[in-house]
Amino acid sequence: MSIGKPLIVQSDLTLLLDVNNPSSDECRERILAFAELVKSPEHVHTYRISRLSLWNASTAGYTAEQVLEALRTFSRYPIPVHAQTYILHETAKYGRLILEKKQNALVLTGDPSLLEEIDRLPSIQPFVLRKNSQELLIHETMRGSLKQTLAKFGFPVKDRVGYTDGDPLPIDLRELTASGRRFSLRPYQTEAVKAFLAGDNEGASGIVVLPCGAGKTVIGLAAMAKLQTQTLILTPNLAAAHQWKSEILDKCDIPSGSIGEYTSEQKEVKPVTVATYQMLTYTRDGKFPHFDKLNQNRWGFIIYDEVHLLPAPVFRITAELQSTRRLGLTATLVREDGAETEVFSLIGPKKFDIPWKQLEQKGWIAETACYEVGVHFDEPSRRRYVEATERQKYRIAAENPNKMRVIRSLLRLHANDQVLIIGQYIEQLKLVANDLQVPLITGQTPMRKREELYEKFRKREISILVVSKVANIAIDLPDANVAIQISGAFGSRQEEAQRLGRLLRPNRDQSQSRFYSIVTSDSLEQEKAMHRQLFLIEQGYEYAWLEADELLEARSVLHEIE
């Protein structure tokens, strides 16, 4: 691109951003409200405007004119007519269909032509009790399923039915934690809670997106204190459930005996119950016995921790929980299965988001430098790779034995740091742990042993941990300042963000953290690595490229890069 405005808007709804243009940062910040990053080579980044990105922008108050005005401000050429039409059409959709409660019935209202179009959809018929030209009367138990189905057909529903209050529960945030530290909400945490609760019947359901280490749990606790009602907290694993219990006990004044845990370890239902997704999705004879037990309580609030991980059965269950206020917490709404519309329709729209780099600049999360380290095959491995199937190619490249010498070089460079070595394949991780004579944590490691090793790491009694994907989420290791990724789940943007998130809690000495991703050069793994990095690049991170051989002089090389 030549010097001029930084953006080209194309008729297929892709946006090309010249990152070398002086206005590129300002442009990027504006378009992220309604577009998502697709790819990001060196000079031109590609964004895409989608149906869902426009719906989320609409729920945040953006109009079609505001979207078009941002594009006109930065676009080098006139905006194609097709793109303008699509933006006008999709942005206007949110609010055209409104679900309300009238005289103890659910009513879907909208303009007659739209209602007639919807009524002709065969999959909508089971939800409709009665119809006229102005409205459709809907089964009260079908609230979630209706929204879910209509979203799939491209019709977002503005849900104004409201919520049941649930049984009351006094909850207050402490000014001094149980562990003796001063405690108050950070400014952006206060904004997030306010945004979540904003609105009348439409308030108190939606998603808060913040990086790991930015205090999403605290936002959940603050929302609980505002709503003063019995709360169900759903978490991705046992470690996360334990951390939620610990945070509640540390930061909340709550009646004694009010906190329960419903997990594989114990099953108690209390006014505040922390459970795992696995318990909800457990089936027996086609039924969900644990969900049925939990659903007997009068919850006024449900928190979905790491909401981007929701398994499909939880979507189905959540469709039945639409009368309860819902808060989803996540570092990224990215899902490789394309189920973002499920999250939008059943949990709610994105209510609050803030760029990771903005929090980094203010010191709320650690400054982190990212590196991609290229490793070559030895000749036998290269021959195996060339002869393998596509899926085998990825694993052969991921388990490249030459990665071991890079790991050793990085450990010499970071001899005084707290290092996590993270990978996908258990056999590979076992080899690394045995070679280095350091502890290994996988899904087979008993929970008590995991927590013991995590605690030793926090106390700096051990400085290196080898971990599988069980450490991708919900692990609080504030002193970890170096992560070495040796393999991952294909091109998962979500996983890349979660793994970098292990380093984002500010270090004691405020030093920079470092994230290394070791990949096999000229391989399928390197191709997938480009896709994995997209979300983080969207957040403003840059990956510096290093050849493995350069690490022999790593100190000087890293100094030059910075």
N, C-alpha and C positions, 0 to 999 in steps of 0.2 A: 504493500500500500504506500502511496505517496503521502507527504505531509498534508494535513487537512483535518477534517473531522475523523474521529477514530473508528466509526461504526459503519458497517454495511448491513442493511436489512434485506433479506432475500424473501422471495415469494413463498418458499417452503417453510417459513417461520424460523429459519436459522439466522443468527446474528454473528457476524464476523467482526471481532474486535482486534484492532492493531495495538498490541500491548506496548509498542515503542512510542506511541503517540503521547504527547504531554497530557492530554485529557483522558487517557485510558483509565486511570484509577477512579476518577470522578464518574466516568461513564459506567464502569463496572459496578460501582456501588449503587447507581440508579437502576440498572437493568436487573440486578439480582433480586429485586422486589417482585419481578414477574417473569424471570427467565432462569434456566438452569444450564450449568456448564456441561458441554458434551465432550470436547477434547481441547487439549492445550499444548500444542507444539511450541517451538521457541518464539515465534513472532506474531502469529494470528490465533487467537482463541475463538472457539466456536460455542455459542450458546443456542439454546432452543426455547422458543415460547411454546408451551403446551397447554392443553385444556386445564390440567390440574394446577399449573403454575399461575394461570389467570384466575382460576377459582380462589386460590389462596390469596392472591392479591386483592380480589374483590372483598373477601371476608375481612381483610385488613383495612378496607376503606378506599382502595384504589379504584378510580373510575377508568373507563376506556380512554377518556380524553387525557387523563394523567399519564397513562401508559404511552399513548401516542405522542404526547408532548415530550416525554423523555426521549423517545426514539427520534423525533424530529430534531431535538436539540443536538444530538450527537451523530446523526446519520449523514453520511457524505452524499447520498443520493436520495431522491424521493422514495418514500415508503411504498412498496408495491400495493396495488389496490387489493389484491387477495389477502395480504397480511393485515391491512387495515380492517377489512371486512371480518376476518376471523377474530381479531381482537375485540371488535365491537360486539360480535355475536356471542363469544364465549364469556366475556366479562359481564355482559348483560344477563347471563343465565342465572347467576346467583341472586336470588330474591324474586325470580319469576314464579317459583313454586314455593309455597309457604305451608308448613305443617303446623296446625294449631289445635287447641282443645276447645271444643264448644259443647256445653251441656253433657259432660262426661263421655264425649266421643272425640276421636281424632279426625280432623278434616284437612284434606289437601286442597288448597285453593290456588288459582292461577287464571290466566286468561283462557276463555273457552276453547280456543283452537288448540292450545297446548294441552289442556286436560283431555281433549278428544284424542289427540295424538297418543298420549300416554295410555289412555284407556284401551286403545287398540293393541297394546303390547300384551301378548299372551301371558308372559311371566308376571304381569301386574294383577291379573284377574283374581288370584287367591287372596290378595290383600284388601280388595274392595268389597264393602258391604252394600253400598248404595251409591248412586251417582245422579247428578243433575248437571246442567250446563255451567254452573258456577263452582262446583266442588265435588270431591270424591270423599265419601265416608269410609274410613279405614279401620280395620281391626285394631283394637288398642294394643294387642300383643305383637303387632307386625310393624311397629314404629321403626325399629332398626333395619329389619329386612327390606322394608320399602325404600328407605334411604340408600341402602347398599345396592339394591337392584337398579334404582333410578340413576345412581351415579355411574354404574357400568354402562347404561344407555346414553350417558352424556347429559343427564338432567340433575344437577345438584339441588338439594332441598335445604331451604332455610328453616331450621327446626325451632319453632317458638312455643312448643308445648310446655316447656318448663320442667321442673324436677321435683320429686318428693324430697322432703327435708330429712328423712331418716330420723333415727333416735338421737336426741341431743347428747353431747359429750363436751364438758369443759376442757379446753386445751389452750394453754398459753405458752408463748416462747419465753425462755429465761433470758435475763440480762447477764447472768453469770452462769455458765454451764456447770453441770455436775462435776466436771473435771477441773473447774476453777478458772476458766478462761472467760474474758469479756466476749459477749456475743451480741451482734446486731446484724441486720440484713445489709448487704452491699446495695448501692443505688440501683444497679441493674436488676438485682433480685427483687427489690421492691417494685420496680417497673413491670417485671414479669408477672408477679402476683396480681398487680392492678390490671394488667392486660387480660389475664386469664379470667378474672371476675367481672370484667367490664360488660355492660349490657344488662338488660333485665332478664327475661326468660332465655335469651340467647347466651348469657354469660355462664361461666363455670363449666364449660366443656371445650376442650381443645388441647393443642400441643404446645409445649415450651421447648425450644431447641437451643441448647447451650453446650459448649464443649465439655469434655471430661475435666474434672477439677474445678469447674466454675460454680459448683454448689447447687446442682439441680435438686438434690435431696432436701436442702434447706428451703427451696421454693415450695416443695411438697409440704414440708412441715408448716411453713407460713400460711399456705392455703388451708391446711387443716385448722390452724388457729383462727383463721377468718370465718370458716364455715361452722366450726363448733359442732361437729356431728360425727357419728360413728363412721369409721373409715376402714376400707379394705385396700391393702397395698399389695399389688401383684409384681413379683420380681422374676428375673430370668433364671436364678439359681439360688442354692442354699447360702452361699457366701454373701450374696446381695441381701438376702433376707436377714441374715445376722447383722449386716452393717446398718440396715434400716432400723432394726430394733435398738442397736447401740446409739444411733443418732437421736432417736426419739427420747430415749432415757437420758441422754446427755443434754439435750437442748429444749426439752418440753416439760412444763408442769402439767401433769396428767394424773387423774385419780389412780391410786395404788391398785395394782392388779388388773389394769385396763388393757395391757398389751399382750397379745397372744401370737403364737407362731403355728402356722398350718403348713407343715412341710413333711418330708420323709422322716424327719427326726421326731417331731411331735405334732399332735393334731388338736389344737385348742382354738375355739372361736371366742374372741373377746371383743370389747368395743372398738379397739384398734387391732386388726389382725393382719399379719404379714404372711403372705402365701407365695408359692411359686407357680409359674405358668404350667409346670409339669403336673402339679396336683389338679389344676382345673381341667387339663386335657386327658387325664386318666379315664379310661373307659372300661366298663364291665357290662357285658350283655347289651351293648349298644347304648348304655346310659353313662352319665357323668356323675358318679356318686359323691365325689368331693365337692363339685360345683353345687349339687343339689343341697348338700349340707350347709355350705357357706351362704347359699342364696336364701336360707331361712332367716338370716339376720336382716334387720332394717338398716341397711347401709345408706348413708346420705352422701357418700363421697367414695370414689374409687380412683386410685393412683396406679397407672401403668408405667412401671419403670422400664427403661430401654424399650419404648413402645415400638420402635422399628423392628424389633425381633418377634413381634406377635406371631405365634404359630396359627395356621389356618383354623383349627378347632376353636381357638379363643375368639376369632372373628365371629364365629357362629354363636358362641356363648354371649359375647358382648352385644350382639344384636338384641338379646333379651334384656339387656341392662340399661336401656335408653332412658329410663326415668330417674337414673342416678347420675349425679354430676361426675364428670370424668376428666382426669388430667393425665395426659401422656407426656412423659419426659424422655428426651433423647438427645444425643449429640448430632445425629443426622437422620433425616427422614428418608434417605436413600434406601431403596429395597431393590435388589437385583431381580426379584420375581415380578416387579411391576405392580405390586399390590398397594401402592401409595393411596389409590382411590378408596381402598377398604379402610385404611386408617382415617382418611378424611371424612368418610361418611359415617363411620361407627364411633370413633373417638371424638372427632371434631376437627375444625380447621387449625392451621398454625396460628397461634395467638401471639407468640413472641419469639424473636430470633435476633441474634447479634453477631456480627462478624468476629471470628476467633481472634484475628489480629488486633482488633480494637480492644479486646480484653487483655491481650498480651501487652499492648502499648501502655495500658494503665496499670500493669503489674499484677492483675488479678490471676493470670495464668502464666506459666513459665515460658520464656522465650525459647524457641526450639529450632534448631537447624536440621534440615533433612538432607540425606545423602543417598544416592543410589550407587552401589559398588558393583562394577561389572567383573565377573569371573569367567575365564575361558574353560572349556572342556579339556580333559586330557584325551588322547586319541581313542582309547577303548570306549570311553563314555560318548564321544562324538559319533562313533560308528553305531552304538546302540541307539542313540537319539535319531539318527537318520533313518534307521530301519523300523522305528517304532510307529504305532498308531498315534493319532492326534492327542488322545487323552494320555497315553503313555509318555509322549514327548514332554508334556508339562511336568509330570512327576520326575522323570529322569533329570530334567534341567533343575528342578527344585532341590533334588537330593545330590546335586553335583558334589562329589567328595572334595573338590578343590576349595569349596567354601570354608573348610575347616581351617586352612592356613590364614584366611582372611579374618576369621573369628579370633584366632590367636593374636594376630597383628592388632586388631581393635582392642582386645583386652590389655595388651601391653601399653597401648596408647592411653587407655582409661583405667590404669591400675588403681587409682585412688577414687574411682567412682562406683556408684551403685548401678549394676548392669542387669538388665533382663534380656535373655536370649529367647526369642519367640519363634515358634514354628508350627507347621500344620501336621507333619508326619511323625508319628510316635517313634518309629524305628530310627529315624534321623535324629530325633531329640535324644534318644537313649545313647546313641553313639557319641553325640556331642557331650552329654553329661558325663559319660564314662571317661572320655578322653580328657576332659578338664577336671574330673573328680569334684564335681559340684552337684548340688541337689537338683532333682527333676520333679516337676509337678505336672500331672496329667489328670484326665478324668477318672483314672483308676486310683489316684492317691486319696486315701481316706480324708474326710473333711478336717478331722482333728489334726492330722499331720500337715495338711495344707496351711491351716491357720497358724500352726506352730512355726512353719518355715517362713510364712509371711511376716510373723512377728519378729523373728530373728533378723530378717532383712530390714525391717523398720528400725530395729535397734542397732543395725550395722554389725551384727555378729557374723553375718555372712554378706558378701558383697556381690555375688553372682547367683542368679537363679535361672534355670532353664525351664520354660513353661510352654505348655500347649495352648490351644485356643480357649481353655477354661479361664485363662487370665485376660482374655480380650476385653471383658466387661466387668464392672462392679467390683474391682479390686483396688483397695485404697492403699497405695504404696507411695506416700508423698516424697520419699527420699530417692526414688528411682530417677536417675537423670540421664541414663543412656539405655537405648533399646536397640538390639540387633535382630532384625527380622531375617530369618533364613529360609522361610517358605510360608506360603499363604494359600487361601482358598481361591484359586484362579484369579479372576479380575474383580474381587470384592472391594468396592469403594468403602462400603460400610466397615469392613474389617480393618482396612488401612487407617481409617479415622479413629476407630476404637483403640488400635494398638498405639498410635501416636499419643492418644489420650492418656496412656499410662504415665506419660512424662509431664503432663501439663500442670500438675500441682506445683506451685512455686517452690524452688529449692531453698534450703535454709540460708545458703550464702548468696541467693539471687543470681546464681550463675546460669549460663545457657545450657539447656538440655540438648541431646543429640539423638537423632533417629536415623539408623542405618538400615537400608534394605539391600541385602546381597542377592543379586540376580545373575543368572548365566547369560553372558553376552550372546547376541545373535541367536536367540532361542524363543520359543513360545512363551516362556516365563517372562522374558523381557517385554514382549508385546503386551501380556496381561498386566505387567507392572504399570504400564502407561495408563491403563484404564483404572487400576486401583488408586492411582494418585489424583484422579480428577477432582474428587470432593475437596481434598486438602488444598489443591492448587486454587480452586474456587475461593477458598478461605484466605488465600494470600500467601500460602507456603510455596517455596521453590525447592526443587530437588537439584542439588549439585551432583554432577556425574564424576565418579572416581573410577579409575582402573585399579584392579586389585594390586598390581605391581606398584602403584603409586603409594600404597600404604606403607611400603618400606621406608618412605620418607614422609609419613603421614602428618607429622607435626607441621612441617613447612607447607605441605600441600593444603591442609585445612586452614592454616593461617592465611595463605594467599586467597583462598576462596572467600573467606570472611572479610 
